[in-house]
Amino acid sequence: MESLIVFGILSIPIVLVSWRTLFKPQSHGFYRFFSWECIVWLLVSNYKSWFDNPFGVRQIFSWILLFLSAYLVIAAVIMLKRKGKPLKSRNEEALYSFEKTSELIETGIFKYIRHPMYASLIGLSWGIFLKNPTIVLFIVAFFSTIFLYLTALSDEKECVRFFGDRYRDYMKRTKRFVPFVI
């Protein structure tokens, strides 16, 4: 019961932040909302096991994924702020202000992967899962990954609409989540 209450409380800000996209399945924010909810469920389910057996193989892999997740999101935010040149006039209400970039970013982490922030969330999902893996939480982490994949596909459609052929060419040169792999 405690977990459900904490999940409900943590879901409130996610709903508030995602409100604009909850009824727009064509928007990348629609799928991202469900991934965030999966991540919150993983966190609520595993927070008590965060430091169990700190030097076990599972925990080491978990921490590697969590630190990689932090690196990816920090690197992406830095590049978005430095190179993205957000336009307030970009009339796409489903986008947050930092997502309304006017420049296609092809340097830094974006030189290798198109979606470092979604890759970060995938790493976060599996890093939290590894803290105390169960079959149910495996399914939740799997669905989080599926929702992030759908988020990326939707985001790519939005970017093609805005950037056109330049984004299509960028897609040919980069991978979606993991450099040189996928």
URJO-V748595 format. One record per pair of residues at least 24 apart in sequence whose ideal C-beta (glycine too) atoms are under 10 Angstrom apart, sorted by the first residue. I is the first residue (numbers start at 1). J is the second residue. Records with the same first field share a line. If there is no record, write none. Layout:
I=J + J
//
This chain:
2=44
3=41 + 44 + 45 + 47 + 48
4=41 + 44
5=44
6=40 + 43 + 44 + 45 + 47
7=37 + 40 + 41 + 43 + 44 + 45
8=40 + 44
9=40 + 44
10=36 + 37 + 39 + 40 + 41 + 43 + 44
11=36 + 37 + 40 + 41 + 44
13=40
14=39 + 40
17=96
18=94
20=93 + 94 + 95 + 96
21=93 + 94 + 95 + 96 + 154
24=93 + 94 + 154
25=150 + 154
26=94 + 154 + 157 + 158
27=92 + 93 + 94 + 95 + 151 + 154 + 155 + 157 + 158
28=94 + 95 + 99 + 115 + 118 + 148 + 150 + 151 + 152 + 153 + 154 + 155 + 156 + 157 + 158 + 159
29=94 + 95 + 96 + 99 + 151 + 154 + 155 + 158
30=94 + 147 + 150 + 151 + 154
31=118 + 146 + 147 + 148 + 149 + 150 + 151 + 152 + 153 + 154 + 155
32=117 + 118 + 121 + 147 + 148 + 150 + 151 + 152 + 154 + 155
33=147 + 151
34=143 + 144 + 146 + 147 + 148 + 150 + 151
35=118 + 121 + 122 + 124 + 125 + 143 + 144 + 145 + 146 + 147 + 148 + 149 + 150 + 151
36=121 + 144 + 147 + 148 + 151
37=140 + 143 + 144 + 147
38=121 + 125 + 128 + 129 + 137 + 139 + 140 + 141 + 142 + 143 + 144 + 145 + 146 + 147 + 148
39=121 + 122 + 124 + 125 + 128 + 129 + 140 + 141 + 144 + 147 + 148
40=128 + 140 + 144
41=125 + 128 + 136 + 137 + 140 + 141 + 143 + 144
42=124 + 125 + 126 + 127 + 128 + 129 + 130 + 131 + 132 + 137 + 140 + 141 + 144
43=124 + 125 + 128 + 131
44=128
45=128 + 129 + 131 + 132 + 134 + 136 + 137 + 140
46=127 + 128 + 129 + 130 + 131 + 132 + 133 + 134 + 137
47=128 + 131 + 132
48=131 + 132
49=128 + 130 + 131 + 132 + 133
50=128 + 131 + 132
51=131
52=131 + 132
56=130
57=130
58=129 + 130 + 131 + 132 + 133
59=130 + 131 + 132
60=130
61=126 + 127 + 130
62=126 + 127 + 128 + 129 + 130 + 131 + 132 + 133
63=127 + 130 + 131
64=123 + 127 + 130
65=120 + 122 + 123 + 124 + 125 + 126 + 127 + 128 + 129 + 130
66=120 + 123 + 124 + 126 + 127 + 128 + 130 + 131
67=123 + 127
68=119 + 120 + 122 + 123 + 124 + 127
69=116 + 117 + 119 + 120 + 121 + 122 + 123 + 124 + 125 + 126 + 127 + 128
70=120 + 123 + 124 + 127
71=109 + 116 + 120 + 123
72=109 + 113 + 115 + 116 + 117 + 118 + 119 + 120 + 121 + 122 + 123 + 124 + 177
73=109 + 116 + 117 + 118 + 119 + 120 + 121 + 123 + 124
74=109 + 116 + 120
75=108 + 109 + 110 + 116 + 117 + 120
76=105 + 108 + 109 + 110 + 113 + 115 + 116 + 117 + 118 + 119 + 120
77=116 + 117 + 120
78=108 + 109
79=105 + 106 + 107 + 108 + 109 + 110 + 111 + 116
80=105 + 108 + 110 + 116 + 117
82=107 + 108
83=107 + 108 + 110
84=110
90=162
92=158 + 161 + 162
94=154 + 158
95=155 + 158 + 162
99=155 + 158
100=162
101=159 + 162 + 163
102=162 + 163
103=163
104=159 + 162 + 163 + 164 + 166 + 167 + 169 + 170
105=170
106=166 + 169 + 170 + 173 + 174
109=179
110=170 + 174
111=170 + 173 + 174 + 179
112=173 + 174 + 175 + 178 + 179 + 180
113=152 + 174 + 175 + 176 + 177 + 178 + 179 + 180 + 181 + 182
114=152 + 155 + 156 + 159 + 167 + 170 + 171 + 173 + 174 + 175 + 176 + 177
115=148 + 149 + 151 + 152 + 153 + 155 + 156 + 174 + 175 + 176 + 177
116=177 + 179
117=148 + 151 + 152 + 155
118=145 + 147 + 148 + 149 + 151 + 152 + 155 + 176 + 177
119=148 + 152 + 175 + 176 + 177 + 178 + 179 + 182
120=148 + 177
121=145 + 147 + 148 + 151 + 177
122=147 + 148 + 149 + 152 + 177 + 178
123=177 + 178
124=148
145=177
148=176 + 177
149=176 + 177 + 182
152=176 + 177
//
